[in-house]
Amino acid sequence: MSNQDYYVRSKSRIPFKLKCDSNLIDDGYNCVDNLTCKRGNPPICTGKVIIKKYDDRLVCDENEDKIDNLCYKKCNSGYTTEGTNCRKGFDSILNEKISNNKPMLEKYNWYIVAFLFLFFLYVFLKK
């Protein structure tokens, strides 16, 4: 793969942590509903319901992707995300190859259309 087809995204940052709604408790990770426990072995707890998980509270800007709880700048146009790297997308590579071979495609275009027409005609008349 050439350097033009692939690049490494640099500079990651820690995402923003959203605050819990005012009626929920921030237990350091999750947003939970009110928690009450009775002493015992094990303690019996009621009311703890995770409303928003830690990962859902970590957000990145709109121009960033969240990967492994870090924010990375989105890939350039024509590139697709491949983990923390950006790879030239299949669409871009295909369009580039088609545009490079356009005279050949134009030359054989009618042959392809005729073949497909005859193929479908054969399939439908065979029934």
C-alpha atoms as an extended CHARMM CRD file, in Angstrom:
* protein
*
       127  EXT
         1         1  MET       CA              0.0000000000        0.0000000000        0.0000000000  PROA      1               0.0000000000
         2         2  SER       CA              1.4860000000        3.3640000000       -0.9660000000  PROA      2               0.0000000000
         3         3  ASN       CA              1.7810000000        6.3690000000        1.3470000000  PROA      3               0.0000000000
         4         4  GLN       CA             -0.9670000000        8.1280000000       -0.6360000000  PROA      4               0.0000000000
         5         5  ASP       CA             -3.4430000000        5.3300000000        0.2080000000  PROA      5               0.0000000000
         6         6  TYR       CA             -2.8360000000        5.4090000000        3.9720000000  PROA      6               0.0000000000
         7         7  TYR       CA             -2.0090000000        7.8340000000        6.7680000000  PROA      7               0.0000000000
         8         8  VAL       CA             -1.8760000000        7.7390000000       10.5690000000  PROA      8               0.0000000000
         9         9  ARG       CA             -4.0600000000       10.1760000000       12.4700000000  PROA      9               0.0000000000
        10        10  SER       CA             -2.0170000000       11.9930000000       15.0570000000  PROA      10              0.0000000000
        11        11  LYS       CA             -2.9670000000       13.9520000000       18.1490000000  PROA      11              0.0000000000
        12        12  SER       CA             -5.6380000000       12.2300000000       20.1580000000  PROA      12              0.0000000000
        13        13  ARG       CA             -7.2840000000       13.7770000000       23.1740000000  PROA      13              0.0000000000
        14        14  ILE       CA             -9.4500000000       12.6830000000       26.0760000000  PROA      14              0.0000000000
        15        15  PRO       CA            -13.1740000000       13.1730000000       25.3540000000  PROA      15              0.0000000000
        16        16  PHE       CA            -15.4480000000       15.4750000000       27.2960000000  PROA      16              0.0000000000
        17        17  LYS       CA            -17.3970000000       13.8250000000       30.1210000000  PROA      17              0.0000000000
        18        18  LEU       CA            -21.0510000000       14.8230000000       30.1190000000  PROA      18              0.0000000000
        19        19  LYS       CA            -22.6040000000       15.7330000000       33.4650000000  PROA      19              0.0000000000
        20        20  CYS       CA            -25.4300000000       13.6590000000       34.8880000000  PROA      20              0.0000000000
        21        21  ASP       CA            -28.9440000000       15.0430000000       34.9040000000  PROA      21              0.0000000000
        22        22  SER       CA            -29.7790000000       16.8270000000       38.1550000000  PROA      22              0.0000000000
        23        23  ASN       CA            -32.0320000000       13.9860000000       39.3670000000  PROA      23              0.0000000000
        24        24  LEU       CA            -29.2210000000       11.3900000000       38.9710000000  PROA      24              0.0000000000
        25        25  ILE       CA            -26.1160000000       10.6190000000       40.9990000000  PROA      25              0.0000000000
        26        26  ASP       CA            -22.6410000000       10.6310000000       39.4500000000  PROA      26              0.0000000000
        27        27  ASP       CA            -20.8560000000        7.6280000000       40.9620000000  PROA      27              0.0000000000
        28        28  GLY       CA            -17.6260000000        8.6080000000       39.2100000000  PROA      28              0.0000000000
        29        29  TYR       CA            -18.3540000000        6.5350000000       36.1370000000  PROA      29              0.0000000000
        30        30  ASN       CA            -22.0620000000        6.0830000000       35.5260000000  PROA      30              0.0000000000
        31        31  CYS       CA            -25.1510000000        8.1790000000       36.0730000000  PROA      31              0.0000000000
        32        32  VAL       CA            -27.3070000000        6.1780000000       38.4910000000  PROA      32              0.0000000000
        33        33  ASP       CA            -30.7100000000        6.5360000000       40.0400000000  PROA      33              0.0000000000
        34        34  ASN       CA            -30.9740000000        6.9170000000       43.8200000000  PROA      34              0.0000000000
        35        35  LEU       CA            -29.2700000000        4.1010000000       45.7070000000  PROA      35              0.0000000000
        36        36  THR       CA            -30.3200000000        2.7710000000       49.1010000000  PROA      36              0.0000000000
        37        37  CYS       CA            -28.6530000000       -0.1740000000       50.8000000000  PROA      37              0.0000000000
        38        38  LYS       CA            -29.4360000000       -2.1850000000       53.9200000000  PROA      38              0.0000000000
        39        39  ARG       CA            -26.6070000000       -3.6220000000       56.0030000000  PROA      39              0.0000000000
        40        40  GLY       CA            -26.0100000000       -7.2950000000       55.6360000000  PROA      40              0.0000000000
        41        41  ASN       CA            -23.6350000000       -9.7610000000       54.1040000000  PROA      41              0.0000000000
        42        42  PRO       CA            -23.9010000000       -9.1350000000       51.2050000000  PROA      42              0.0000000000
        43        43  PRO       CA            -25.6270000000       -5.7500000000       51.4940000000  PROA      43              0.0000000000
        44        44  ILE       CA            -29.0280000000       -5.5680000000       49.8420000000  PROA      44              0.0000000000
        45        45  CYS       CA            -29.2250000000       -2.5670000000       47.5560000000  PROA      45              0.0000000000
        46        46  THR       CA            -32.2980000000       -1.2560000000       45.8240000000  PROA      46              0.0000000000
        47        47  GLY       CA            -32.7800000000        1.6450000000       43.4860000000  PROA      47              0.0000000000
        48        48  LYS       CA            -29.4240000000        1.5220000000       41.7040000000  PROA      48              0.0000000000
        49        49  VAL       CA            -30.2420000000        1.6960000000       38.0580000000  PROA      49              0.0000000000
        50        50  ILE       CA            -27.5770000000        2.7170000000       35.5850000000  PROA      50              0.0000000000
        51        51  ILE       CA            -29.1690000000        5.3960000000       33.4280000000  PROA      51              0.0000000000
        52        52  LYS       CA            -26.1500000000        6.4220000000       31.3890000000  PROA      52              0.0000000000
        53        53  LYS       CA            -23.0070000000        4.3090000000       31.1330000000  PROA      53              0.0000000000
        54        54  TYR       CA            -19.5300000000        5.7960000000       31.3660000000  PROA      54              0.0000000000
        55        55  ASP       CA            -18.7090000000        5.2400000000       27.6730000000  PROA      55              0.0000000000
        56        56  ASP       CA            -21.9270000000        7.0170000000       26.6630000000  PROA      56              0.0000000000
        57        57  ARG       CA            -20.9490000000       10.0170000000       28.7770000000  PROA      57              0.0000000000
        58        58  LEU       CA            -17.6530000000       10.4950000000       26.9280000000  PROA      58              0.0000000000
        59        59  VAL       CA            -18.2080000000       12.6060000000       23.8300000000  PROA      59              0.0000000000
        60        60  CYS       CA            -16.0160000000       14.0670000000       21.1040000000  PROA      60              0.0000000000
        61        61  ASP       CA            -16.5560000000       17.0730000000       18.8640000000  PROA      61              0.0000000000
        62        62  GLU       CA            -18.5290000000       16.6130000000       15.6340000000  PROA      62              0.0000000000
        63        63  ASN       CA            -15.3200000000       16.6890000000       13.5740000000  PROA      63              0.0000000000
        64        64  GLU       CA            -13.8220000000       13.8360000000       15.6260000000  PROA      64              0.0000000000
        65        65  ASP       CA            -14.2340000000       10.0640000000       15.9550000000  PROA      65              0.0000000000
        66        66  LYS       CA            -14.2030000000        8.3310000000       19.3540000000  PROA      66              0.0000000000
        67        67  ILE       CA            -11.9200000000        5.2970000000       19.2700000000  PROA      67              0.0000000000
        68        68  ASP       CA            -11.0270000000        3.4300000000       22.4710000000  PROA      68              0.0000000000
        69        69  ASN       CA            -12.2820000000        6.3950000000       24.5310000000  PROA      69              0.0000000000
        70        70  LEU       CA             -9.9820000000        8.8690000000       22.7650000000  PROA      70              0.0000000000
        71        71  CYS       CA            -10.9400000000       11.5300000000       20.2140000000  PROA      71              0.0000000000
        72        72  TYR       CA             -9.2230000000       11.6090000000       16.8190000000  PROA      72              0.0000000000
        73        73  LYS       CA             -9.7310000000       14.0650000000       13.9640000000  PROA      73              0.0000000000
        74        74  LYS       CA            -12.0380000000       12.5880000000       11.2800000000  PROA      74              0.0000000000
        75        75  CYS       CA            -10.3830000000       11.2560000000        8.1430000000  PROA      75              0.0000000000
        76        76  ASN       CA             -9.9780000000       13.5000000000        5.1140000000  PROA      76              0.0000000000
        77        77  SER       CA            -12.5400000000       13.3080000000        2.3270000000  PROA      77              0.0000000000
        78        78  GLY       CA            -12.1060000000       10.1460000000        0.2620000000  PROA      78              0.0000000000
        79        79  TYR       CA            -10.5660000000        8.2260000000        3.1820000000  PROA      79              0.0000000000
        80        80  THR       CA            -12.2450000000        5.7570000000        5.5290000000  PROA      80              0.0000000000
        81        81  THR       CA            -11.5630000000        5.1040000000        9.1910000000  PROA      81              0.0000000000
        82        82  GLU       CA             -9.4600000000        2.0460000000        9.9350000000  PROA      82              0.0000000000
        83        83  GLY       CA             -8.9130000000        2.2350000000       13.6730000000  PROA      83              0.0000000000
        84        84  THR       CA             -6.6720000000        5.1920000000       14.4090000000  PROA      84              0.0000000000
        85        85  ASN       CA             -5.5370000000        5.2840000000       10.7690000000  PROA      85              0.0000000000
        86        86  CYS       CA             -7.1490000000        6.5490000000        7.5770000000  PROA      86              0.0000000000
        87        87  ARG       CA             -7.1530000000        4.4890000000        4.4030000000  PROA      87              0.0000000000
        88        88  LYS       CA             -8.1130000000        5.6720000000        0.9570000000  PROA      88              0.0000000000
        89        89  GLY       CA            -11.7040000000        4.4990000000        0.6620000000  PROA      89              0.0000000000
        90        90  PHE       CA            -12.7640000000        1.7910000000       -1.7620000000  PROA      90              0.0000000000
        91        91  ASP       CA            -15.0370000000        4.3060000000       -3.4990000000  PROA      91              0.0000000000
        92        92  SER       CA            -12.1130000000        6.6620000000       -4.1480000000  PROA      92              0.0000000000
        93        93  ILE       CA             -9.8390000000        3.8910000000       -5.3970000000  PROA      93              0.0000000000
        94        94  LEU       CA            -12.5990000000        2.5050000000       -7.6390000000  PROA      94              0.0000000000
        95        95  ASN       CA            -13.4250000000        5.9480000000       -9.0730000000  PROA      95              0.0000000000
        96        96  GLU       CA             -9.7280000000        6.5860000000       -9.7100000000  PROA      96              0.0000000000
        97        97  LYS       CA             -9.3240000000        3.2530000000      -11.5150000000  PROA      97              0.0000000000
        98        98  ILE       CA            -12.4970000000        3.8520000000      -13.5660000000  PROA      98              0.0000000000
        99        99  SER       CA            -11.4160000000        7.3580000000      -14.5740000000  PROA      99              0.0000000000
       100       100  ASN       CA             -7.9880000000        6.0200000000      -15.5870000000  PROA      100             0.0000000000
       101       101  ASN       CA             -9.6260000000        3.3200000000      -17.7360000000  PROA      101             0.0000000000
       102       102  LYS       CA            -12.4930000000        5.4440000000      -19.0930000000  PROA      102             0.0000000000
       103       103  PRO       CA            -11.5730000000        5.0620000000      -22.7920000000  PROA      103             0.0000000000
       104       104  MET       CA            -11.5320000000        1.2770000000      -22.3840000000  PROA      104             0.0000000000
       105       105  LEU       CA            -14.8980000000        1.3180000000      -20.5950000000  PROA      105             0.0000000000
       106       106  GLU       CA            -16.4460000000        3.5310000000      -23.2630000000  PROA      106             0.0000000000
       107       107  LYS       CA            -15.1200000000        1.2060000000      -25.9630000000  PROA      107             0.0000000000
       108       108  TYR       CA            -16.7060000000       -1.9100000000      -24.4240000000  PROA      108             0.0000000000
       109       109  ASN       CA            -19.7830000000       -0.2610000000      -22.9370000000  PROA      109             0.0000000000
       110       110  TRP       CA            -22.1650000000       -1.4710000000      -25.6770000000  PROA      110             0.0000000000
       111       111  TYR       CA            -20.8190000000       -5.0140000000      -25.4590000000  PROA      111             0.0000000000
       112       112  ILE       CA            -21.5250000000       -5.0900000000      -21.7430000000  PROA      112             0.0000000000
       113       113  VAL       CA            -25.0490000000       -3.7120000000      -22.1840000000  PROA      113             0.0000000000
       114       114  ALA       CA            -25.7830000000       -6.2020000000      -24.9810000000  PROA      114             0.0000000000
       115       115  PHE       CA            -24.4710000000       -9.1150000000      -22.9210000000  PROA      115             0.0000000000
       116       116  LEU       CA            -26.5710000000       -8.1500000000      -19.9080000000  PROA      116             0.0000000000
       117       117  PHE       CA            -29.6740000000       -7.7360000000      -22.0880000000  PROA      117             0.0000000000
       118       118  LEU       CA            -29.2080000000      -11.1480000000      -23.6670000000  PROA      118             0.0000000000
       119       119  PHE       CA            -28.4860000000      -12.7360000000      -20.2850000000  PROA      119             0.0000000000
       120       120  PHE       CA            -31.6790000000      -11.3740000000      -18.7180000000  PROA      120             0.0000000000
       121       121  LEU       CA            -33.6590000000      -12.2490000000      -21.8200000000  PROA      121             0.0000000000
       122       122  TYR       CA            -32.3630000000      -15.8330000000      -21.5920000000  PROA      122             0.0000000000
       123       123  VAL       CA            -33.1910000000      -16.0720000000      -17.8610000000  PROA      123             0.0000000000
       124       124  PHE       CA            -36.7580000000      -14.7640000000      -18.2600000000  PROA      124             0.0000000000
       125       125  LEU       CA            -37.5700000000      -16.7710000000      -21.4190000000  PROA      125             0.0000000000
       126       126  LYS       CA            -36.1810000000      -19.9430000000      -19.8980000000  PROA      126             0.0000000000
       127       127  LYS       CA            -39.0200000000      -19.9400000000      -17.3400000000  PROA      127             0.0000000000
